Amino acid sequence: MTRCLIIAEAGVNHNGDPALARRLIDVAAEAGSDAVKFQTFQAKLLATPDVNKAPYQENGSGQTETQQQMLAQLELDAEAHQQLLRHADQRGIELLSTPFDIPSIDLLNQLGLKRFKIPSGEITNIPYLRYIGRLKKPLILSTGMATLGEIERALDVLTHAGTPRDKITLLHANTAYPTPMQDVNLRAMQTLQQAFALPCGYSDHTPGIEVAIAAVALGACVIEKHFTLDKTLPGSDHAASLEPDELTAMVHAIRNVTVAMGSPIKQPTASEQVNRPMARKRIVAATTVSSSELFSNTNLTTQRAPTGLCASHWDEVIGRKADKTYRVGEGILL
């Protein structure tokens, strides 16, 4: 199984503070993540002044401001993005960010990001998809809230805009924060693989780490998971995020599961070959067997023993004459 790309989703858990964002990069790198991802947007372009927050944003912030007012406090400017990119390079981790508007796409492209993440909310945004598709860069398309038809339409827009189909990876996702276990529908990730013949991963918004690990066992090539420095920090996304020790545990588990998946070939492995002689039964004498006596179910048995034919030869031995006298427990060798 190929290595799973693990994206530590910092999102807006920096609370608008570049120093906090840099610390999130440190945590993602120390946990062993492959990439750390933020969100890039201009609040006035992302939301109108009168649009309400999503329920999870209300629950997380406990504040009464509009969605636009909330988002304005979470913006990072171009200079902050440049600083984060430099810091990620120093820490040896890929920097990603999800753009939510056209100027943000331009900013990330100018910074030289090698791939882009399209969030679930933009999957029906035709102008956005056309614009980002013209860049012809590798894309990760999140499919939360989408039907198969909407996913197919988005893929058509992206490919017609110029992005080769083989540069697109799909992410199964559910956009409830946190996602109830009964709504995860993890098998839908396999449906995406079958329907579109594209690499598929999973963007996890459930509490804990077990669903992300299960997704890897089902073939996910990308895992995206929100994390924070502290779940009790103010803000809408912290409560549904992993803390540093949990992120580290998830990365470690995913690496182990990836290795453990191995190959579909069933055969003895090198590590178990040494145990075969001691673990498998051999044909031995149950009683003293005289020379020329016929071997039978009475005078033979199977036991773990240092010598003797493998028990799989039982039917070949029964009824044959003993070639010599065998003592009790002695392995039968013909």
Secondary structure, DSSP 8 states (H G I E B T S, - for coil): ----EEEEEEETTTTT-HHHHHHHHHHHHHHT-SEEEEEE--HHHHS-TT----HHHHHHH---S-HHHHHHTT---HHHHHHHHHHHHHHT-EEEEEE-SHHHHHHHHHTT-S-EEE-GGGTT-HHHHHHHHTT---EEEE-TT--HHHHHHHHHHHHHHT--GGGEEEEEE--SSS--GGG--THHHHHHHHHH-S-EEEEE-SSSSHHHHHHHHTT-SEEEEEB-S-TTSSSSSGGGSB-HHHHHHHHHHHHHHHHHH--S-----HHHHTTHHHHS-EEEESS-B-TT-B--TTTEEEE--SSS-BGGGHHHHTT-B-SS-B-TT-B---
